[in-house]
Structure formats: structure tokens, C-alpha cells
């Protein structure tokens, strides 16, 4: 069952268990479950054991070519070679918003990225932080690093207390 396999892979991915997540995600992607591509991208982009710019780009390109919403947004943001970033993002943004409203933690995180690295708008660090915190609270623990980057980059109006309360509830 691909749904159960994706759930297992997603949970392992969120818990930084990439040795478990990686083969499952590769298998899912090969079976046409294109929602696996953005997770593979994040592993190839962020995990030192698997880092590969070429594979990261390939994952987003494949997801984009098959209409996966999150892959398409990320591809448009980071790898589009035809300078159609804004068109790609605008095309997939309504569906990304819908996925986030339905509780998709990866869509929520991607909305935060769009606010931090705007393709078709202005930087909105407050909105980015809210999306990262929501994604983190749903189990996407990598989002805490994005919050840390907002804070460490000196982006106002963040304070250590604000970030701590938002992420850890302290």
C-alpha cells in the first residue's frame, strides 16, 4: 500500500531517519508517487550523507514535470532555467494554499519559504515564521532550522523569546 509506505517514509523523514526514509521515498517516486520528490529534494539538499545538487535538482524537475505542487513551487523558486519562476509559482500557489489548509505540513513549510524568498511578492518574515512554526508543530522538525535562520540573520522583529515561544512553547 503506497499510502502506508508514504506515511512511514514521511514520518522517518520528519524524524531525521534518512536511512529509513531514503529507500522508501525512492521506491515511491519510481512508482509514480510524486509527493515523494520534494522530500527527496530536501534530503539531497540538506543531509550531509546524501548531498547532491544534481539529484536535488532532478527530483524537483521530475516532480514539476509530473505536476506535483510542492516540487513545482520549489523548482520554480530554485531551479527554473527559463526564468518563468513567477509563472510557475502563480500556477501552483492556489493548490499549495489548499494543501496547507488541509493540514499538509510540507505545503505549510513551502509557504514559509515563499515568504522568505519571494518570487512574486515582498519578503514577509512574520508570515514565513508563522508558516514555519505551524509546519514544525505538525511534525516537520526541519522547520525549526528555518526559524533559527530568520532569527540568526537578524531579521526583525524577532527576539530570542519570540522564537523560543513559537517553536518550543517555552
Secondary structure, 3 states (H helix, E strand, C coil): CHHHHHHHHHHHHHCCCHHHHHHHHHHHHHCCCCCHHHHHHHHHHHCCCCCCHHHHHHHHHHHHHCCCHHHHHHHHHHCCCCCCHHHHHHHHHHHHHHHHHCCCHHHHHHHHHHHHCCCCCCCCHHHHHHHHHHHHHCCCCCHHHHHHHHHHCCCCCCCHHHHHHHHHCC
